[in-house]
Amino acid sequence: MKPKLSVVIACVNGLPSIAECLTALRSQRSADKAEVVVACCCTDDTPDYIERHFPGVILLRFDERLSIPKLRALGVARASGDIITITEDHCMAPENWFEEIIKAHDSDYSAIGGAVENGSVSRIRDWAVYLCEYSDMMAPIPDGEVGGIAGNNASYKRAVFKKVDDEVASNSWEFFLHEEMRRSGVKFLSVPGIVVYHKKEFGFLYFLAQRFHYSRSFAGMRSARLSTAKRIFYVFASPLLPPLMMWRITRSILRKKRHYREFVLSLPLLAAFMMSYGIGEFAGYLAGGGNSLAKVE
């Protein structure tokens, strides 16, 4: 029988993250209404482990390193559900996640997202990573129509993907994917009851590199859509990014009235991460994305 819901996961981090993620999905209250598609390019024993321990998962194995957007696009192409849900291999979903997504899609909205909470709470370093990436998506989030949703807690009615160019879906981050959806008339709904937990422990230097590669790939994608004059403008505006992004995080903390202590203790690390991000965008606008897209995990 055709599933109501397909969950697509790009697996680049391997074990133990993907095992925890799939265990949480197997425990869903409406698991019988869903299929799980894992597009995995890990070259260790992760694919074999998935096959042994999660035989119900549809596993797409790739022997070469592929980018996260490419893996997601391949997973979406294989999925058969009426609703396509995207998450990450290090995100954990509570047992009502499937139910909340299916219920939300009874509405006329075609793109629906929820909150991203922190699942790694024992170290300030991991709080800094979380706040750097998801301060705007932590609860409380709006209940209603919004301009965009988190890429790792997003669900779409299948027909939406027919409105998106294959090149954009395969080689772009969700910012550009959602941008094209909006141009096609797609409206986005935020639902506070749809929650995932971002759970991954990062080394300091590792995350510095991840911020650089993400921002360089992002700037490279944007550059391809810009005139020469606008690209030059962004090159010179890049040094303003660190203070601008720090202000956005601060504004989120003040607005949501949560995690003041963790935010204050994270400030030195956040400053370093923002500097790395700014340098990455500068490099991306100046010289293109290089091979940074394939290095983002």
C-alpha positions as CSV (number, residue, x, y, z in Angstrom):
1,M,0.0,0.0,0.0
2,K,1.2,3.5,-0.9
3,P,2.5,5.3,2.2
4,K,1.0,8.5,3.3
5,L,4.4,9.9,4.3
6,S,8.0,9.5,3.1
7,V,10.9,10.6,5.2
8,V,14.1,11.4,3.3
9,I,17.4,11.5,5.0
10,A,20.8,12.4,3.5
11,C,23.3,10.3,5.5
12,V,26.8,11.7,5.5
13,N,27.6,11.5,9.3
14,G,27.2,7.8,9.7
15,L,27.1,6.0,13.0
16,P,26.0,6.4,15.7
17,S,23.9,9.4,14.6
18,I,21.9,7.6,11.9
19,A,21.1,4.7,14.2
20,E,19.6,7.0,16.8
21,C,17.7,8.9,14.1
22,L,16.2,5.7,12.6
23,T,15.4,4.2,16.0
24,A,13.4,7.3,16.8
25,L,11.5,7.0,13.5
26,R,10.8,3.3,14.1
27,S,9.2,4.3,17.4
28,Q,6.7,6.7,15.8
29,R,3.0,6.2,16.7
30,S,2.0,6.3,13.0
31,A,5.0,4.3,11.7
32,D,2.7,2.1,9.6
33,K,1.7,5.1,7.5
34,A,5.3,6.0,6.5
35,E,8.3,4.9,4.6
36,V,11.9,6.0,5.4
37,V,14.4,6.6,2.5
38,V,18.1,6.9,3.5
39,A,20.4,8.2,0.8
40,C,23.9,7.2,2.2
41,C,27.3,8.0,0.8
42,C,29.3,6.8,3.9
43,T,32.2,4.6,2.9
44,D,32.5,2.8,6.3
45,D,30.1,0.0,7.5
46,T,27.2,2.4,8.0
47,P,25.2,1.1,5.0
48,D,25.6,-2.5,6.1
49,Y,24.6,-1.6,9.6
50,I,21.4,0.1,8.3
51,E,20.5,-3.0,6.2
52,R,21.1,-5.4,9.2
53,H,19.3,-3.4,11.9
54,F,16.7,-1.4,10.0
55,P,15.5,-3.8,7.2
56,G,12.4,-1.7,6.6
57,V,14.4,1.3,5.5
58,I,14.8,2.0,1.8
59,L,18.5,2.4,1.5
60,L,20.2,4.1,-1.5
61,R,23.9,3.4,-1.4
62,F,26.5,5.5,-3.1
63,D,30.3,4.8,-3.2
64,E,31.3,8.3,-4.0
65,R,30.9,11.5,-1.9
66,L,27.8,13.3,-2.8
67,S,26.5,16.7,-1.5
68,I,23.6,16.8,0.9
69,P,21.3,18.5,-1.6
70,K,22.1,15.8,-4.2
71,L,21.4,13.0,-1.7
72,R,18.1,14.6,-0.7
73,A,17.1,15.0,-4.4
74,L,17.9,11.3,-5.0
75,G,15.9,10.3,-2.0
76,V,12.9,12.5,-3.0
77,A,13.0,10.8,-6.5
78,R,12.8,7.4,-4.8
79,A,10.1,8.3,-2.3
80,S,6.5,7.3,-3.0
81,G,4.5,9.1,-0.2
82,D,1.9,11.8,-0.7
83,I,3.9,13.9,1.8
84,I,7.7,14.2,1.5
85,T,9.5,15.0,4.7
86,I,13.2,16.1,4.9
87,T,15.3,15.7,8.0
88,E,19.0,15.1,8.8
89,D,20.8,12.0,10.0
90,H,21.6,13.7,13.4
91,C,18.1,14.9,14.1
92,M,15.8,13.0,16.6
93,A,12.1,13.1,16.3
94,P,9.6,12.6,19.2
95,E,7.1,9.8,18.8
96,N,4.3,12.1,17.6
97,W,6.3,13.6,14.7
98,F,4.6,11.6,12.0
99,E,1.1,12.3,13.4
100,E,1.7,16.0,13.7
101,I,3.0,16.3,10.1
102,I,0.1,14.3,8.6
103,K,-2.4,16.3,10.6
104,A,-0.8,19.6,9.4
105,H,-1.0,18.6,5.8
106,D,-4.8,18.4,6.0
107,S,-4.5,22.1,5.4
108,D,-4.1,23.8,2.0
109,Y,-0.4,24.6,2.7
110,S,2.1,22.7,0.6
111,A,5.2,23.4,2.6
112,I,5.1,22.9,6.4
113,G,7.8,23.1,9.0
114,G,8.3,23.2,12.7
115,A,10.8,23.9,15.5
116,V,14.4,22.7,15.9
117,E,15.4,22.1,19.5
118,N,18.8,21.3,20.9
119,G,19.5,17.7,21.6
120,S,23.2,18.1,22.7
121,V,23.0,20.1,25.9
122,S,25.9,19.0,28.0
123,R,28.6,21.3,26.5
124,I,28.7,25.0,25.8
125,R,30.4,24.3,22.5
126,D,27.4,22.4,21.3
127,W,25.1,25.1,22.5
128,A,27.1,27.6,20.5
129,V,26.7,25.4,17.4
130,Y,23.0,25.1,17.9
131,L,22.5,28.8,18.5
132,C,24.6,29.6,15.5
133,E,22.4,27.5,13.2
134,Y,19.0,27.3,14.8
135,S,18.3,30.2,17.2
136,D,15.6,31.5,14.9
137,M,14.0,28.0,14.7
138,M,14.0,27.1,18.4
139,A,10.7,27.2,20.2
140,P,8.5,29.2,20.5
141,I,8.0,29.5,16.8
142,P,5.1,31.2,14.9
143,D,1.9,29.3,14.6
144,G,0.7,30.2,11.1
145,E,2.0,31.4,7.7
146,V,5.7,32.3,7.5
147,G,8.3,33.2,4.9
148,G,10.4,30.0,5.3
149,I,11.0,26.9,7.3
150,A,14.0,24.9,8.6
151,G,15.5,22.6,6.1
152,N,15.8,19.7,8.5
153,N,12.2,19.7,9.7
154,A,10.4,20.4,6.5
155,S,7.5,18.5,4.8
156,Y,6.0,19.1,1.4
157,K,3.1,17.8,-0.6
158,R,4.5,15.8,-3.5
159,A,3.2,18.2,-6.2
160,V,5.5,21.0,-4.9
161,F,8.6,19.3,-6.4
162,K,7.1,19.6,-9.9
163,K,7.4,23.3,-9.5
164,V,11.1,23.2,-8.7
165,D,13.9,23.0,-11.3
166,D,15.9,19.8,-11.0
167,E,19.2,21.6,-10.9
168,V,18.0,23.8,-8.0
169,A,16.8,20.7,-6.1
170,S,20.0,18.7,-6.7
171,N,22.6,21.4,-6.1
172,S,21.2,24.1,-3.9
173,W,20.6,24.6,-0.2
174,E,17.0,24.9,1.0
175,F,17.2,28.7,1.0
176,F,17.3,28.6,-2.8
177,L,14.8,25.7,-3.0
178,H,12.3,27.6,-0.9
179,E,13.0,30.8,-2.9
180,E,12.0,29.1,-6.1
181,M,8.9,27.6,-4.4
182,R,7.8,31.0,-3.2
183,R,8.1,32.3,-6.8
184,S,5.9,29.5,-7.9
185,G,3.2,30.6,-5.4
186,V,3.9,28.1,-2.6
187,K,3.0,29.3,0.9
188,F,4.8,28.1,4.0
189,L,3.2,27.1,7.3
190,S,4.9,27.0,10.7
191,V,3.5,24.5,13.2
192,P,4.9,24.6,16.8
193,G,3.9,21.0,17.4
194,I,6.2,19.6,14.8
195,V,9.6,19.4,16.5
196,V,12.9,17.7,15.9
197,Y,16.0,17.7,18.2
198,H,19.4,18.6,16.6
199,K,21.8,16.2,18.3
200,K,25.4,16.2,17.2
201,E,28.6,16.9,19.1
202,F,31.2,19.1,17.3
203,G,34.8,19.8,17.7
204,F,35.8,23.5,17.7
205,L,38.0,23.4,14.6
206,Y,35.6,21.0,12.8
207,F,32.7,23.3,13.2
208,L,34.8,26.3,12.1
209,A,35.6,24.4,8.9
210,Q,31.9,23.5,8.5
211,R,30.8,27.1,8.8
212,F,33.4,28.1,6.2
213,H,32.4,25.4,3.7
214,Y,28.6,26.0,4.2
215,S,28.9,29.8,3.7
216,R,31.3,29.5,0.8
217,S,29.0,27.1,-1.0
218,F,26.0,29.3,-0.2
219,A,27.7,32.4,-1.6
220,G,28.8,30.5,-4.6
221,M,25.2,29.5,-5.3
222,R,24.0,33.0,-4.8
223,S,26.7,34.5,-7.0
224,A,25.5,32.4,-9.9
225,R,22.2,34.3,-9.6
226,L,23.7,37.8,-9.3
227,S,24.8,40.5,-11.7
228,T,28.5,41.4,-11.6
229,A,27.7,44.7,-9.8
230,K,25.7,42.9,-7.1
231,R,28.4,40.3,-6.7
232,I,31.0,43.0,-6.1
233,F,28.7,44.6,-3.6
234,Y,28.4,41.3,-1.6
235,V,32.2,40.8,-1.7
236,F,32.7,44.1,0.1
237,A,29.7,43.6,2.4
238,S,30.9,40.3,3.6
239,P,32.9,41.7,6.6
240,L,29.6,43.1,8.0
241,L,28.1,39.6,8.2
242,P,29.6,38.6,11.6
243,P,28.1,41.5,13.6
244,L,24.8,41.3,11.7
245,M,24.4,37.5,12.4
246,M,25.4,38.1,16.1
247,W,22.6,40.6,16.3
248,R,20.1,38.2,14.7
249,I,21.0,35.5,17.3
250,T,20.8,38.1,20.1
251,R,17.4,39.2,18.9
252,S,16.1,35.6,18.8
253,I,17.2,35.0,22.3
254,L,15.6,38.2,23.6
255,R,12.4,37.5,21.7
256,K,12.1,33.9,22.7
257,K,13.2,34.5,26.3
258,R,15.1,31.2,26.6
259,H,18.6,30.0,27.2
260,Y,20.1,33.3,28.3
261,R,22.9,31.6,30.3
262,E,23.9,29.3,27.4
263,F,23.9,32.3,25.0
264,V,26.2,34.4,27.2
265,L,28.6,31.6,27.8
266,S,28.6,30.8,24.1
267,L,29.5,34.3,23.0
268,P,33.2,33.8,22.4
269,L,32.6,30.7,20.4
270,L,29.8,32.3,18.5
271,A,32.0,35.2,17.5
272,A,34.6,32.8,16.1
273,F,31.9,30.8,14.2
274,M,30.5,34.0,12.7
275,M,34.0,35.1,11.6
276,S,34.5,31.8,9.9
277,Y,31.1,32.2,8.2
278,G,31.9,35.7,7.0
279,I,35.3,34.6,5.6
280,G,33.5,31.8,3.8
281,E,31.0,34.1,2.1
282,F,33.8,36.4,1.1
283,A,35.6,33.6,-0.6
284,G,32.4,32.3,-2.2
285,Y,31.5,35.7,-3.7
286,L,35.1,36.3,-4.8
287,A,36.1,32.9,-6.2
288,G,32.9,30.8,-6.3
289,G,31.9,27.8,-4.2
290,G,34.8,25.6,-5.1
291,N,34.3,22.1,-3.7
292,S,32.9,23.3,-0.4
293,L,29.4,21.9,-1.1
294,A,30.6,18.3,-1.0
295,K,32.4,19.0,2.4
296,V,29.4,20.1,4.3
297,E,28.2,17.5,6.9
